Amino acid sequence: MSDVALETVPTSFGNLKPVGHVLVALRTAQAEDRLAVALQSAGIARQNIQRIAPKEAEDELAELIDKASGASGFGYEIVLMRRYLQLAREGCKWLLVKVGSGDQAQRVGELAAEHDAASAVHYRTFVEEDLLKYGD
């Protein structure tokens, strides 16, 4: 598993847009470590799991939100970035997981839920999909 700078994660119109990935927020380093191990046990290659530091995420997300295009205010992307900024401010740890299929993304979401993830979002070409159920 490697570390990645949030600034290297793809964007579109100033919004975070890592197509083909699931971005997972976890409240503790222990949960992050356990999920990384579970993902590898589920067949996701170590090189397809990257960590993003919380402080770096907070700074980068705040900058992205400040610079987001006017059009982004109409989409779900800006809602997600605001959610991520709040989670980053709360100290969440981040895993960016490259997935090869919708089924694999669903499995990442299931494992994220089992490890008490605060958020897990699958980025597809035209849509972002929350993989966790909220409000249950």
C-alpha positions in Angstrom: 0.0 0.0 0.0 1.3 3.4 -0.9 0.6 7.0 0.2 -0.8 9.5 -2.4 -1.1 13.2 -2.3 -4.7 14.4 -2.7 -3.5 16.9 -5.2 -2.6 14.1 -7.6 -6.1 12.6 -7.5 -8.0 13.4 -10.7 -10.4 16.3 -10.8 -13.1 17.5 -13.2 -14.2 21.1 -13.3 -12.5 21.7 -10.0 -14.2 18.7 -8.3 -12.6 15.6 -7.0 -13.2 12.9 -9.6 -11.1 9.7 -9.2 -13.1 7.6 -11.8 -12.6 3.9 -11.2 -11.9 4.3 -7.5 -13.7 4.1 -4.2 -12.8 6.8 -1.7 -13.3 5.6 1.9 -13.2 7.7 5.1 -12.4 5.9 8.4 -12.5 7.4 11.8 -9.4 5.7 13.2 -6.0 4.6 12.0 -6.8 1.1 13.4 -9.9 0.9 11.2 -7.9 2.1 8.2 -5.3 -0.6 8.8 -7.9 -3.4 9.3 -9.8 -2.3 6.2 -6.6 -2.3 4.1 -5.9 -5.9 5.2 -9.5 -7.0 4.5 -9.3 -5.4 1.1 -6.2 -7.4 0.3 -7.7 -10.5 1.6 -10.7 -9.9 -0.7 -8.3 -9.9 -3.7 -7.5 -6.2 -4.2 -3.9 -5.7 -5.0 -1.8 -3.8 -2.5 -0.8 -1.3 -5.2 -4.5 -0.5 -5.7 -4.9 0.7 -2.2 -3.5 4.2 -1.3 -3.7 6.3 1.9 -4.4 10.0 2.0 -3.3 11.9 5.1 -6.1 13.7 7.0 -4.4 17.1 7.4 -3.4 17.1 3.7 -6.9 16.1 2.7 -8.3 19.0 4.8 -6.1 21.6 3.2 -6.5 20.3 -0.4 -10.3 19.9 0.0 -10.7 23.4 1.3 -8.7 24.7 -1.7 -10.7 22.7 -4.1 -14.0 23.9 -2.7 -12.8 27.5 -2.8 -11.8 27.1 -6.5 -14.7 24.9 -7.7 -16.4 26.2 -10.8 -19.9 27.7 -10.6 -21.3 24.7 -12.4 -20.1 22.4 -9.6 -22.6 23.9 -7.2 -25.4 22.2 -9.1 -23.9 18.7 -8.8 -23.4 16.1 -6.2 -19.6 16.5 -6.5 -19.6 19.7 -4.4 -21.8 18.0 -1.8 -19.4 15.2 -1.5 -16.4 17.5 -1.3 -18.1 19.4 1.6 -18.8 16.1 3.3 -15.2 15.1 2.9 -13.9 18.4 4.2 -16.0 17.9 7.4 -14.8 14.4 7.8 -11.2 15.5 7.3 -11.6 18.2 9.9 -12.9 15.4 12.2 -9.6 13.6 11.6 -10.8 10.8 9.3 -8.2 8.7 7.6 -8.6 8.0 3.9 -8.2 5.1 1.5 -8.4 5.5 -2.2 -9.1 2.0 -3.7 -8.8 1.3 -7.4 -11.6 -1.1 -8.6 -12.0 -2.9 -11.8 -15.8 -3.4 -11.8 -19.0 -2.4 -10.1 -19.1 -5.7 -8.3 -15.6 -5.1 -6.9 -16.7 -1.6 -5.8 -19.8 -3.1 -4.0 -17.5 -5.5 -2.2 -15.3 -2.5 -1.1 -18.4 -0.8 0.2 -19.5 -3.9 2.1 -16.0 -4.2 3.7 -16.0 -0.5 4.4 -19.4 -0.8 6.2 -18.0 -3.8 8.3 -15.1 -1.5 9.4 -17.4 1.3 10.4 -16.4 3.6 7.6 -17.8 7.2 7.7 -18.1 7.4 3.9 -17.5 5.2 0.9 -18.1 6.6 -2.6 -17.6 4.8 -5.9 -16.6 7.2 -8.7 -17.9 6.2 -12.1 -17.6 8.1 -15.3 -20.8 10.0 -15.0 -22.0 9.4 -11.5 -20.9 9.0 -7.9 -22.4 6.2 -5.9 -22.6 6.2 -2.1 -21.9 2.7 -1.1 -23.0 3.1 2.5 -26.5 3.4 3.7 -27.1 6.6 5.7 -29.8 7.0 8.3 -30.5 3.4 9.0 
